[in-house]
Amino acid sequence: MTASPISVAVIGAGMAGRTHANAWRQAGTVYDLGLPPVRLAAIADAHLPFAEDAAARYGYEKAVGDWRAVAEDPTIDVVSIVVGNALHREIAVALAEAGKHVLCEKPLAGTLEDAAAMAEVEAAHPELVLATGFTFRRNPSVAQLARLVADGALGTISHLDARYHCDYGADPLVPIAWRYKGPMGTGALGDIGSHLVDTAELIGGPIASVSGAVLVTTIPERPVAGAAVAGGRGVTASAEDPTEPVENDDVATFTAHFASGAAGTFSCSRVAFGRPNQMEIGVSGTRGSASWDLARAGEIQLADASSPAGLGGFRQVLANPGFPYFANGSSMAFAGVGLNQIEQFTYQAHAFLQQVAGITEGALPPCASFADGYREMRILDAVARSAAAGGAAIDVA
């Protein structure tokens, strides 16, 4: 392990980019001491005012308007990529060739071909940590569901139900942005469905096939924004503005067959009015059932055979130091304090820095690799092919 500072940068200063910026800043405050010092080097964004604002807010040394300035800076060791999916491959390849460790937001790339190329770059650079940002792996309550399944506490798993409903695209006046461009399967399915698929495999194991897929675009056109828009969230255009066609899916549903024999049902939407960020996971087995709701992230609901006769049913179990990631994960790590989605990014950043520094004793589980991100995109591609074939069953290669 080296005691030299690790220098970090973030490419992309939108909502998720700022969350990465905050996570690198907080990473050394959780879990055991021992991480090398972290130098907050740079924030890059094509819209320089976004980068300047984020750098000032989170204490980074400089803001730049071109990601290439980060790639060419020999003092930067670690980079988060938090921009439109179609840009991931070019940036990640350049960073890896420059010898930098990369944490790339999900989905790994804009196309399956690009994701495959990124996985090949990872294989060619075993000295680098190249990771995909599946942060829900770091949620203590989600990880506790996975532990219950792995330990056999719920018996043989028969069914996993997963849904992620958002309303960021429910208003037809939300302007066109990169999220609304690209082929079917890269809309709601690629954006939030990617989290569902990775989380489902964390809990239920590998998905063998998908079927019954339906992809729907409910708002076929959106106005063109007159100013810079960070991903098309939180901005409303005018009904008088010119419009462009939406190219991908607003809603996606499908079923899955796990290698274990369990069934899976999945639903995701970016146009679910009144549901700003609703993610729910439920898993059922022969000896128990458990569920988790992002709106109540600091707990799970659990039903098993331990209840007295006549008093069975779901009960609330508060996240506590017995859950994964919870102990020492904050300055107030005791049951009842609660959790939020932001903390997952901090835990991910801590784990990533442990990998970069070569810390193995007491280390958190490693981050999802580019290969993991490529696998998740193969599953999403199978869903899109199922939808194109009228819901036909498609094996996951």
Beta strands, then each sheet from edge to edge (+ up, - down):
strand 1: 6-11
strand 2: 38-44
strand 3: 62-64
strand 4: 78-81
strand 5: 101-105
strand 6: 130-133
strand 7: 157-165
strand 8: 207-216
strand 9: 221-223
strand 10: 243-245
strand 11: 251-258
strand 12: 263-269
strand 13: 278-285
strand 14: 288-293
strand 15: 299-304
strand 16: 315-318
strand 17: 394-395
sheet 1: 3+ 2+ 1+ 4+ 5+ 6+
sheet 2: 16+ 15- 14+ 13- 7+ 12+ 11- 8+ 17-
sheet 3: 9+ 10-
end
